[in-house]
């Protein structure tokens, strides 16, 4: 079963959106977003 973080990352990559763009929209730094996405 795919979890929500994997689904978000898959869609982001399919759309060609950089992590920094998502992070900016969320109001966090890119490295913070990256840590969210690798959190288990």
N, CA, C and O atoms as a Tripos MOL2 file, in Angstrom:
@<TRIPOS>MOLECULE
protein
  160   159    40     0     0
PROTEIN
NO_CHARGES

@<TRIPOS>ATOM
      1 N           0.8450   -1.1910    0.0000 N.3       1 UNK1
      2 CA          0.0000    0.0000    0.0000 C.3       1 UNK1
      3 C           0.8870    1.2490    0.0000 C.2       1 UNK1
      4 O           1.8120    1.3680    0.8030 O.2       1 UNK1
      5 N           0.5940    2.1550   -0.8920 N.am      2 UNK2
      6 CA          1.3740    3.3880   -1.0000 C.3       2 UNK2
      7 C           0.8920    4.3930    0.0510 C.2       2 UNK2
      8 O          -0.3090    4.6100    0.2110 O.2       2 UNK2
      9 N           1.8340    4.9940    0.7550 N.am      3 UNK3
     10 CA          1.4000    5.9670    1.7580 C.3       3 UNK3
     11 C           1.2560    7.3530    1.1290 C.2       3 UNK3
     12 O           1.6510    7.5650   -0.0170 O.2       3 UNK3
     13 N           0.7040    8.2650    1.8640 N.am      4 UNK4
     14 CA          0.3890    9.6000    1.3370 C.3       4 UNK4
     15 C           1.6480   10.3600    0.9180 C.2       4 UNK4
     16 O           1.6330   11.0760   -0.0830 O.2       4 UNK4
     17 N           2.7400   10.2080    1.6800 N.am      5 UNK5
     18 CA          3.9710   10.9120    1.3170 C.3       5 UNK5
     19 C           4.5270   10.4020   -0.0050 C.2       5 UNK5
     20 O           5.0210   11.1860   -0.8160 O.2       5 UNK5
     21 N           4.4510    9.0930   -0.2250 N.am      6 UNK6
     22 CA          4.9090    8.5250   -1.4930 C.3       6 UNK6
     23 C           4.0460    9.0280   -2.6430 C.2       6 UNK6
     24 O           4.5570    9.3280   -3.7210 O.2       6 UNK6
     25 N           2.7490    9.1210   -2.4170 N.am      7 UNK7
     26 CA          1.8320    9.5980   -3.4610 C.3       7 UNK7
     27 C           2.1240   11.0570   -3.8130 C.2       7 UNK7
     28 O           2.1640   11.4230   -4.9880 O.2       7 UNK7
     29 N           2.3260   11.8830   -2.7910 N.am      8 UNK8
     30 CA          2.6520   13.2930   -3.0290 C.3       8 UNK8
     31 C           3.9450   13.4120   -3.8280 C.2       8 UNK8
     32 O           4.0230   14.1900   -4.7790 O.2       8 UNK8
     33 N           4.9520   12.6460   -3.4460 N.am      9 UNK9
     34 CA          6.2410   12.7040   -4.1330 C.3       9 UNK9
     35 C           6.1270   12.2210   -5.5750 C.2       9 UNK9
     36 O           6.7520   12.7880   -6.4720 O.2       9 UNK9
     37 N           5.3420   11.1890   -5.7990 N.am     10 UNK10
     38 CA          5.1310   10.6800   -7.1570 C.3      10 UNK10
     39 C           4.4790   11.7430   -8.0350 C.2      10 UNK10
     40 O           4.9230   11.9820   -9.1590 O.2      10 UNK10
     41 N           3.4460   12.3700   -7.5330 N.am     11 UNK11
     42 CA          2.7420   13.4060   -8.2990 C.3      11 UNK11
     43 C           3.6650   14.5940   -8.5560 C.2      11 UNK11
     44 O           3.6890   15.1330   -9.6620 O.2      11 UNK11
     45 N           4.4260   15.0060   -7.5380 N.am     12 UNK12
     46 CA          5.3530   16.1300   -7.6990 C.3      12 UNK12
     47 C           6.3410   15.8460   -8.8250 C.2      12 UNK12
     48 O           6.5960   16.7090   -9.6640 O.2      12 UNK12
     49 N           6.8910   14.6440   -8.8410 N.am     13 UNK13
     50 CA          7.8710   14.2760   -9.8750 C.3      13 UNK13
     51 C           7.2160   14.1920  -11.2520 C.2      13 UNK13
     52 O           7.7990   14.6350  -12.2420 O.2      13 UNK13
     53 N           6.0110   13.6270  -11.3240 N.am     14 UNK14
     54 CA          5.2900   13.5290  -12.5960 C.3      14 UNK14
     55 C           5.0310   14.9100  -13.1890 C.2      14 UNK14
     56 O           5.1010   15.0890  -14.4050 O.2      14 UNK14
     57 N           4.7350   15.8730  -12.3440 N.am     15 UNK15
     58 CA          4.4330   17.2340  -12.7870 C.3      15 UNK15
     59 C           5.6960   18.0530  -13.0350 C.2      15 UNK15
     60 O           5.6290   19.1520  -13.5850 O.2      15 UNK15
     61 N           6.8530   17.5160  -12.6280 N.am     16 UNK16
     62 CA          8.1150   18.2180  -12.8270 C.3      16 UNK16
     63 C           8.2870   19.4150  -11.9010 C.2      16 UNK16
     64 O           8.9510   20.3900  -12.2530 O.2      16 UNK16
     65 N           7.6910   19.3380  -10.7280 N.am     17 UNK17
     66 CA          7.7640   20.4380   -9.7680 C.3      17 UNK17
     67 C           8.9200   20.1650   -8.8020 C.2      17 UNK17
     68 O           9.0330   19.0760   -8.2400 O.2      17 UNK17
     69 N           9.7630   21.1630   -8.6230 N.am     18 UNK18
     70 CA         10.8960   21.0230   -7.7140 C.3      18 UNK18
     71 C          10.4370   21.0860   -6.2640 C.2      18 UNK18
     72 O           9.4280   21.7120   -5.9400 O.2      18 UNK18
     73 N          11.2030   20.4220   -5.3960 N.am     19 UNK19
     74 CA         10.9020   20.4530   -3.9700 C.3      19 UNK19
     75 C          10.8900   21.8870   -3.4490 C.2      19 UNK19
     76 O          10.0850   22.2250   -2.5810 O.2      19 UNK19
     77 N          11.7730   22.7270   -3.9710 N.am     20 UNK20
     78 CA         11.8630   24.1080   -3.4900 C.3      20 UNK20
     79 C          10.5780   24.8840   -3.7600 C.2      20 UNK20
     80 O          10.2120   25.7650   -2.9820 O.2      20 UNK20
     81 N           9.8990   24.5690   -4.8410 N.am     21 UNK21
     82 CA          8.6420   25.2370   -5.1730 C.3      21 UNK21
     83 C           7.5510   24.8370   -4.1770 C.2      21 UNK21
     84 O           6.8120   25.6860   -3.6790 O.2      21 UNK21
     85 N           7.4630   23.5530   -3.8980 N.am     22 UNK22
     86 CA          6.4820   23.0760   -2.9200 C.3      22 UNK22
     87 C           6.7920   23.6560   -1.5510 C.2      22 UNK22
     88 O           5.8950   24.1190   -0.8470 O.2      22 UNK22
     89 N           8.0610   23.6280   -1.1800 N.am     23 UNK23
     90 CA          8.4700   24.1530    0.1230 C.3      23 UNK23
     91 C           8.0830   25.6220    0.2580 C.2      23 UNK23
     92 O           7.5870   26.0410    1.3040 O.2      23 UNK23
     93 N           8.3050   26.3980   -0.7850 N.am     24 UNK24
     94 CA          7.9520   27.8180   -0.7520 C.3      24 UNK24
     95 C           6.4500   28.0000   -0.5430 C.2      24 UNK24
     96 O           6.0260   28.8640    0.2240 O.2      24 UNK24
     97 N           5.6580   27.1930   -1.2180 N.am     25 UNK25
     98 CA          4.2010   27.2730   -1.0740 C.3      25 UNK25
     99 C           3.7540   26.8980    0.3400 C.2      25 UNK25
    100 O           2.7570   27.4130    0.8480 O.2      25 UNK25
    101 N           4.5030   25.9980    0.9590 N.am     26 UNK26
    102 CA          4.1860   25.5670    2.3220 C.3      26 UNK26
    103 C           4.7530   26.5070    3.3780 C.2      26 UNK26
    104 O           4.3870   26.4350    4.5510 O.2      26 UNK26
    105 N           5.6520   27.3910    2.9480 N.am     27 UNK27
    106 CA          6.2570   28.3320    3.8800 C.3      27 UNK27
    107 C           7.3610   27.7190    4.7270 C.2      27 UNK27
    108 O           7.5980   28.1390    5.8600 O.2      27 UNK27
    109 N           8.0440   26.7030    4.1560 N.am     28 UNK28
    110 CA          9.1620   26.0700    4.8480 C.3      28 UNK28
    111 C          10.3780   26.0690    3.9190 C.2      28 UNK28
    112 O          10.2610   26.3270    2.7210 O.2      28 UNK28
    113 N          11.5350   25.7790    4.4890 N.am     29 UNK29
    114 CA         12.7510   25.6640    3.6840 C.3      29 UNK29
    115 C          12.7360   24.3420    2.9320 C.2      29 UNK29
    116 O          12.0660   23.3910    3.3350 O.2      29 UNK29
    117 N          13.4860   24.2940    1.8320 N.am     30 UNK30
    118 CA         13.5290   23.0910    1.0040 C.3      30 UNK30
    119 C          14.0250   21.8940    1.8000 C.2      30 UNK30
    120 O          13.4840   20.7980    1.6600 O.2      30 UNK30
    121 N          15.0400   22.0820    2.6310 N.am     31 UNK31
    122 CA         15.5500   20.9380    3.3860 C.3      31 UNK31
    123 C          14.5240   20.4380    4.4050 C.2      31 UNK31
    124 O          14.4920   19.2450    4.7070 O.2      31 UNK31
    125 N          13.6950   21.3210    4.9320 N.am     32 UNK32
    126 CA         12.6270   20.9090    5.8470 C.3      32 UNK32
    127 C          11.6060   20.0580    5.0960 C.2      32 UNK32
    128 O          11.1780   19.0140    5.5890 O.2      32 UNK32
    129 N          11.2180   20.5070    3.9040 N.am     33 UNK33
    130 CA         10.2930   19.7290    3.0740 C.3      33 UNK33
    131 C          10.8720   18.3530    2.7720 C.2      33 UNK33
    132 O          10.1690   17.3460    2.8600 O.2      33 UNK33
    133 N          12.1510   18.3090    2.4170 N.am     34 UNK34
    134 CA         12.8170   17.0570    2.1220 C.3      34 UNK34
    135 C          12.7780   16.1160    3.3320 C.2      34 UNK34
    136 O          12.5530   14.9140    3.1860 O.2      34 UNK34
    137 N          12.9960   16.6680    4.5110 N.am     35 UNK35
    138 CA         12.9400   15.8500    5.7190 C.3      35 UNK35
    139 C          11.5260   15.3170    5.9560 C.2      35 UNK35
    140 O          11.3620   14.1710    6.3750 O.2      35 UNK35
    141 N          10.5090   16.1330    5.6950 N.am     36 UNK36
    142 CA          9.1220   15.6490    5.8090 C.3      36 UNK36
    143 C           8.9030   14.4480    4.8990 C.2      36 UNK36
    144 O           8.2790   13.4620    5.2920 O.2      36 UNK36
    145 N           9.4210   14.5420    3.6820 N.am     37 UNK37
    146 CA          9.1550   13.5190    2.6850 C.3      37 UNK37
    147 C           9.9130   12.2280    2.9570 C.2      37 UNK37
    148 O           9.5400   11.1790    2.4320 O.2      37 UNK37
    149 N          10.9510   12.2780    3.7510 N.am     38 UNK38
    150 CA         11.7050   11.0560    4.0470 C.3      38 UNK38
    151 C          11.3890   10.5260    5.4480 C.2      38 UNK38
    152 O          11.9680    9.5330    5.8870 O.2      38 UNK38
    153 N          10.4710   11.1920    6.1400 N.am     39 UNK39
    154 CA         10.0830   10.7850    7.4880 C.3      39 UNK39
    155 C           9.2790    9.4900    7.4290 C.2      39 UNK39
    156 O           8.3710    9.3450    6.6110 O.2      39 UNK39
    157 N           9.6190    8.5700    8.2900 N.am     40 UNK40
    158 CA          8.8910    7.2780    8.3110 C.3      40 UNK40
    159 C           8.1290    7.1340    9.5800 C.2      40 UNK40
    160 O           7.4580    6.1220    9.7850 O.2      40 UNK40
@<TRIPOS>BOND
     1     1     2 1
     2     2     3 1
     3     3     4 2
     4     3     5 am
     5     5     6 1
     6     6     7 1
     7     7     8 2
     8     7     9 am
     9     9    10 1
    10    10    11 1
    11    11    12 2
    12    11    13 am
    13    13    14 1
    14    14    15 1
    15    15    16 2
    16    15    17 am
    17    17    18 1
    18    18    19 1
    19    19    20 2
    20    19    21 am
    21    21    22 1
    22    22    23 1
    23    23    24 2
    24    23    25 am
    25    25    26 1
    26    26    27 1
    27    27    28 2
    28    27    29 am
    29    29    30 1
    30    30    31 1
    31    31    32 2
    32    31    33 am
    33    33    34 1
    34    34    35 1
    35    35    36 2
    36    35    37 am
    37    37    38 1
    38    38    39 1
    39    39    40 2
    40    39    41 am
    41    41    42 1
    42    42    43 1
    43    43    44 2
    44    43    45 am
    45    45    46 1
    46    46    47 1
    47    47    48 2
    48    47    49 am
    49    49    50 1
    50    50    51 1
    51    51    52 2
    52    51    53 am
    53    53    54 1
    54    54    55 1
    55    55    56 2
    56    55    57 am
    57    57    58 1
    58    58    59 1
    59    59    60 2
    60    59    61 am
    61    61    62 1
    62    62    63 1
    63    63    64 2
    64    63    65 am
    65    65    66 1
    66    66    67 1
    67    67    68 2
    68    67    69 am
    69    69    70 1
    70    70    71 1
    71    71    72 2
    72    71    73 am
    73    73    74 1
    74    74    75 1
    75    75    76 2
    76    75    77 am
    77    77    78 1
    78    78    79 1
    79    79    80 2
    80    79    81 am
    81    81    82 1
    82    82    83 1
    83    83    84 2
    84    83    85 am
    85    85    86 1
    86    86    87 1
    87    87    88 2
    88    87    89 am
    89    89    90 1
    90    90    91 1
    91    91    92 2
    92    91    93 am
    93    93    94 1
    94    94    95 1
    95    95    96 2
    96    95    97 am
    97    97    98 1
    98    98    99 1
    99    99   100 2
   100    99   101 am
   101   101   102 1
   102   102   103 1
   103   103   104 2
   104   103   105 am
   105   105   106 1
   106   106   107 1
   107   107   108 2
   108   107   109 am
   109   109   110 1
   110   110   111 1
   111   111   112 2
   112   111   113 am
   113   113   114 1
   114   114   115 1
   115   115   116 2
   116   115   117 am
   117   117   118 1
   118   118   119 1
   119   119   120 2
   120   119   121 am
   121   121   122 1
   122   122   123 1
   123   123   124 2
   124   123   125 am
   125   125   126 1
   126   126   127 1
   127   127   128 2
   128   127   129 am
   129   129   130 1
   130   130   131 1
   131   131   132 2
   132   131   133 am
   133   133   134 1
   134   134   135 1
   135   135   136 2
   136   135   137 am
   137   137   138 1
   138   138   139 1
   139   139   140 2
   140   139   141 am
   141   141   142 1
   142   142   143 1
   143   143   144 2
   144   143   145 am
   145   145   146 1
   146   146   147 1
   147   147   148 2
   148   147   149 am
   149   149   150 1
   150   150   151 1
   151   151   152 2
   152   151   153 am
   153   153   154 1
   154   154   155 1
   155   155   156 2
   156   155   157 am
   157   157   158 1
   158   158   159 1
   159   159   160 2
@<TRIPOS>SUBSTRUCTURE
     1 UNK1         2 RESIDUE 1 A UNK
     2 UNK2         6 RESIDUE 1 A UNK
     3 UNK3        10 RESIDUE 1 A UNK
     4 UNK4        14 RESIDUE 1 A UNK
     5 UNK5        18 RESIDUE 1 A UNK
     6 UNK6        22 RESIDUE 1 A UNK
     7 UNK7        26 RESIDUE 1 A UNK
     8 UNK8        30 RESIDUE 1 A UNK
     9 UNK9        34 RESIDUE 1 A UNK
    10 UNK10       38 RESIDUE 1 A UNK
    11 UNK11       42 RESIDUE 1 A UNK
    12 UNK12       46 RESIDUE 1 A UNK
    13 UNK13       50 RESIDUE 1 A UNK
    14 UNK14       54 RESIDUE 1 A UNK
    15 UNK15       58 RESIDUE 1 A UNK
    16 UNK16       62 RESIDUE 1 A UNK
    17 UNK17       66 RESIDUE 1 A UNK
    18 UNK18       70 RESIDUE 1 A UNK
    19 UNK19       74 RESIDUE 1 A UNK
    20 UNK20       78 RESIDUE 1 A UNK
    21 UNK21       82 RESIDUE 1 A UNK
    22 UNK22       86 RESIDUE 1 A UNK
    23 UNK23       90 RESIDUE 1 A UNK
    24 UNK24       94 RESIDUE 1 A UNK
    25 UNK25       98 RESIDUE 1 A UNK
    26 UNK26      102 RESIDUE 1 A UNK
    27 UNK27      106 RESIDUE 1 A UNK
    28 UNK28      110 RESIDUE 1 A UNK
    29 UNK29      114 RESIDUE 1 A UNK
    30 UNK30      118 RESIDUE 1 A UNK
    31 UNK31      122 RESIDUE 1 A UNK
    32 UNK32      126 RESIDUE 1 A UNK
    33 UNK33      130 RESIDUE 1 A UNK
    34 UNK34      134 RESIDUE 1 A UNK
    35 UNK35      138 RESIDUE 1 A UNK
    36 UNK36      142 RESIDUE 1 A UNK
    37 UNK37      146 RESIDUE 1 A UNK
    38 UNK38      150 RESIDUE 1 A UNK
    39 UNK39      154 RESIDUE 1 A UNK
    40 UNK40      158 RESIDUE 1 A UNK
